[in-house]
C-alpha cells in the first residue's frame, strides 16, 4: 500500500503559502506523515519560477536569515498539534536547494506553488524540480482554485483525471493513482489520447479501452471510468479535466535531457501551465 511518510513544502513566507500548507497538512494527516517547511534565501535567476521564489526575488532585498528563521518558527507553531513539523532554511540555486532538501529528508511528496511558463531557453524552477525529482510533485498553479482535499474520512468523492500514454511513466502514474484511491475517497478517470495524425481505426480505440480496463484493480472497478479521445494530447487532457470537473490530474513526468528540451514537447510539462486544477506529477523512478 502507498505510504507517504514525509511531505516537503517550499514556502515564500507570505500569505501565498496558505493553500500549499493547508493541502500539505491534509496529506500529512491522512498518511500520518511529517511536514517539512522549506525556505530558500537565495535570489532567483530571471525568468519564471515557483511562486515562493518569485515573490522573494521581487522584495526590496533578501530577507535576513534571522527574519526567515523566525517566520518559519511561526509557521511551525501555527500547524495543527497532531502534525509533526520541521523547518529547513537553505542558500543556493533554487531548484538545487529544493532537490537537496528532498533527498536529505527522504521526502515522499513535494507540494509547491508555481507561476509562469518556461521559455525555449529557460526552464522554470518548477519544471526543473519536476524533471529531476525522485518523488512525486504536487504543483499548485498560481491561477488554480484547487478543489482537491486529502481526507480519508471525507464523505465526498473527488474526481481525478489520470492520463496515460501506456509508457513506463504513464503506467507508474496509473498505479500510483490506484494506490491513492485505496486510501482516499477518489473517483479515477483513466484517459488515453490517440494522435490525430496518420491512419487509425476503431480497433485502435477498442485496444486502448482494453488496456485501460486491464489496468484497473478489481476492488476499484466501481470508482474507475475509462476514456479514449483522439487529438492533441495536451488539449484533450485539459478539455477532459474541465468537462469532468476534476479536482486534480495525476500523470507521469518524463525526465528529459537539455538537448531533448529544445527538440521535443513534453505533454506533462505543457499541462503544468494549462490546468485549472493542481497537477500531481509521478516520476519514472517511483517504484511500480
Secondary structure, DSSP 8 states (H G I E B T S, - for coil): -----EEEEE--SSGGGHHHHHHHHHHHHHHT-EEEEEEE-S---SS--BHHHHHHHTSSS---HHHHHHHHHHHHHHS-TTSEEEEEEE-S-HHHHHHHHHHHHT-SEEEEEE-S--BTTB--HHHHHHHH-SSEEEEEETT--------TT-SS-EEEEEE--SSHHHHHHHHHHHHHHHHS-EEEEEEEEE-SSS---HHHHHHHHHHHHHTS-GGGGGGEEEEEEES-HHHHHHHHHHHHT-SEEEEEE----HHHHHH---HHHHHHTT-SSEEEEEETTS--
